[in-house]
Amino acid sequence: MIAFGPVPSRRLGRSLGVNNIPPKFCTYACVYCQLGRTPNMQVKRERFHGSEEVVKSVKTKVTQADEKGERIDYVTFIPDGEPTLDIDLGREIDLIRELGIKIAVISNASLMWKEDVRDELSGADWVSVKVDAVREDTWHGINRPHGSLSLEKILQGIRDFSQSFGGELATETMLVQGLNDNVEELNGIAEFISEVSPAVSYISVPIRPPAETWVEAASEDSVNAAYQILSSKGVETECITGYEGTAFASTGNVEEDLLSITSVHPMREDAVREFLAKANAEWELVENLIKEDRMVAVDYEGRRFYVRRLGPGHG
Ligand code: SF4
């Protein structure tokens, strides 16, 4: 099935997924990939399903959704591989645009040094790019790129795209313990991200079984450090911890709301106290959540923060 959903997505509302790449053709073989290893590693763009087939599948799903009265906010290219390997991506975006629905593409950015790829992506409304590393050895360790790729060229491609793109740019950084979660790498990543100034920068950890069994999610400490470093550079940052809950809408249940907010934004102790006071709740609630291992306290630069315990698969 090329088009699937629509499924609720925190980032994009109700999103109709498009799987324009057969499993799994990719330019990377990330150690944390939830699709397993990459048997089809390539950088050459090619025709996979063809634009006609892809657009037909999207149109069928849109019609079905219409009939059921289901809303679609975005058509999202989120395939089992790297979407920009599809040489028809630009045409697919152009044709889907005619349906009057916004388009999102989630890419690893490894082909953004190519002008044709940047041009085609500029037809989307929302583009997310992967920034797991800005240092050569870390990049090789975590993303295991195709041998012909150059990190420097990719980063420059992202910079160039960020300057010309009229839509919303997002970055996604996956933190893996012992690979890219040290302060030096985090500072470098944050420096680069602040330079391209995305609408939002997402920090995540592997929460599904990774390609390599030795991969472990970064700790809550590192997630919080990344969050604080990025925020200190003025980057709008959100964590993806596996428990999104209702972070963007209050349920009126203090415990649930606190867990939801801290799953996305680590909260400073004074902010938690203020939140509890407003809700007429006691500090004991936080102590209980920590005892139940649903929330953790982490320290960063002499201040205490509260973070939602990371999701399933952690550690
Ligand atoms: S870029 Fe995405 S699909 Fe490709 S190996 Fe990495 S996680 Fe998997």
Residues whose N, C-alpha, C, O or C-beta is under 5 A from the ligand:
A	BS01	SF4	C26 Y28 A29 C30 C33 D80 G81 E82 N108
